[in-house]
């Protein structure tokens, strides 16, 4: 089994943005974009959210059939109930394609 922890929504109120882009040889393009924040509710409760999109594509080092494209998206909602209870819901989507049949 694989167990890993993903980023949590920012605890700061309002919108927080993060964006990273990488260009390279062989038509490499890698991007990660994220929007996150927390909205206060009544009392000590709050709702946090995080939306992320990642895409990577390139042509690879072989002359034939080595192109690839990977796309990933994620949505996470976090309900903060006071200082000690947090409930999460997360949905992920993934797609990939490559030049080989």
ABEGO torsion letter per residue (X at the ends): XBBBBBBBBBABBEBBBBBBBBBBBGGBBBBBBBBBEBBBBBEABBBBBBBBBBBBBBAEABABGABBBBBBBBBBBBBBBEAABBBBBBBBBBBBBBABX
